[in-house]
Amino acid sequence: MAIPLSVTDTPTAIQTMRGLIENRLSSLVPSETTWPARLHEAQRHALLSPGKRFRPLLCVFIAQGGGIRAGAELDAAISTGCVAEMVHAASLILDDLPCMDDADLRRNQPTTHIAFDESTAILSATALLNCAFGVLSRLDQVPAQRRIEMIDLLSYAVGSKGLIAGQMADLANVDQGATIAEIERLNTLKTGALFDFSVEAAAILAGMRASQRAALKDFSYHLGLAFQLLDDVKDVVMSDAEAEKSVNRDIGKATILALAGSEASKRKLQDYLDHASAALQRAELSNLDMLTAIMDHQFAFLRT
Amino acid sequence: MAIPLSVTDTPTAIQTMRGLIENRLSSLVPSETTWPARLHEAQRHALLSPGKRFRPLLCVFIAQGGGIRAGAELDAAISTGCVAEMVHAASLILDDLPCMDDADLRRNQPTTHIAFDESTAILSATALLNCAFGVLSRLDQVPAQRRIEMIDLLSYAVGSKGLIAGQMADLANVDQGATIAEIERLNTLKTGALFDFSVEAAAILAGMRASQRAALKDFSYHLGLAFQLLDDVKDVVMSDAEAEKSVNRDIGKATILALAGSEASKRKLQDYLDHASAALQRAELSNLDMLTAIMDHQFAFLRT
């Protein structure tokens, strides 16, 4: 199948890419009838429920903007983007558990432990994380040394100094005089780490220069902060139905919104996005319009 | 520090190697004061509680028997053995959770969710698995292609067709006319998969021939079956104090012991061990005495 590398119409290109990502996600995990079926049903429930696929889109379009070619290189970028989505899905399964955020609704569906049971949810999250590493190790079209770099990167992003540390800190987060800087640090771990992976892995695949990588690091840092703040705002102002997940999970937690209030938070969010856009321009990618379009789509809520 | 490669006295050599493994395990995970401290305390609680370190010993001595050199190569084998121990510790944390085997005691200590809490236990298990992949990706002394092979291997051993599948099947295991062959299949996933990793990773590190690898595959298959059957026997005949963990977790489950009875199970166990020994001889390793000694130590219970 030919994968279109350049489509003039941006929304169509994004929609086409989202379709390719959905297909790839589905093919990277075992089918629902593979034994043990219940584990694989739960994995697919969590991974394939309707999502915006923001992390994979980011990874693929940044890699494209960095000059990867259609065919095997684009193919590897799609799989790498899916790796970020698999780890994201695993983290959501765990976050939603009764002993963590105790959420019933996610992406407008029952959370995995509700649809199945706790042990199946925990094992399917573990299996998704494990599978993510396997997908990277099996990217045969990518030189072994680059695969190793990406595996290393994923391990740091997820690890006890990244996503997992962020979740630990979030669970311990009770509103006790935290500063904005402390909350930003938490948000960087909780949300930023996986954005960092998506963006830096794309830079590795495209073999980008150090100056581009530095600009992209700055971009993903501010994007992660913007993304988490938007999530916090949605938790307060939206209903479960509007957010398509259980809201009001942040009551009693220190968030920027709780600390600075609604108007200041909106300004801060715009500030993060402005920083992210400026950094993205410095990265000298060939498809700035495309990346701007997926960010606009993601943050459309700001214009409501 | 010079690592002794050949010590004439086998028990001393094993004891020395166990000490090196303990030190390495301790250095591969963050210290107890690293933020977030509670996560790292829990990780260390689970990983560093007294254990026989059978999987790392197996990995290191098989790699030695296959001809790895002292220094950097032995160093890599020790870290790789520790990877198996990290994944083993992660799997024990999850197995012991209230929603799984609901066990309070492990290695004569409170299980991780008892000593800490459920969310910390789940996150520390996830962090250990994640860290295991990171350790393999960072084995700088091993060529990237071999590191990729080992990461691939680990992902298969843990994955939804290995350890995790075994745990799913074990949770669904209620004594309903399972055959010995079906139970053996379950035991191969639940216990054998990580033995396979320990043994095959050693073969990769030592660059063994296909004939040696095939013999070692046969060895780890039978060793895994023997190990799980011994575990089942201990669950029935030992007290918590003797087994140093919560026993009677298998009541109502289909085990070979439940199906075939005590005497036939002991004969079957001996049969597995005989097969394992024969396969080990075919692998043409240079230190058969050492490997025989660690197996004898592990299965000393059979002589009681």
Interface residues (C-beta under 8 A of the other chain):
Chain A: V29 P30 T34 W35 P36 R38 L39 H40 Q43 L94 L97 C99 M100 D117 E118 S119 T120 I122 L123 A125 T126 A127 L129 N130 C131 F133 G134 L136 S137 R138 P143 A144 Q145 R147 I148 I151 D152 L154 S155 Y156 V158 G159 S160 K161 I164 A165 Q167 M168 A169 L171 A172
Chain B: V29 P30 T34 W35 P36 R38 L39 H40 Q43 L94 L97 C99 M100 D117 E118 S119 T120 I122 L123 A125 T126 A127 L129 N130 C131 F133 G134 L136 S137 R138 P143 A144 Q145 R147 I148 I151 D152 L154 S155 Y156 V158 G159 S160 K161 I164 A165 Q167 M168 A169 L171 A172
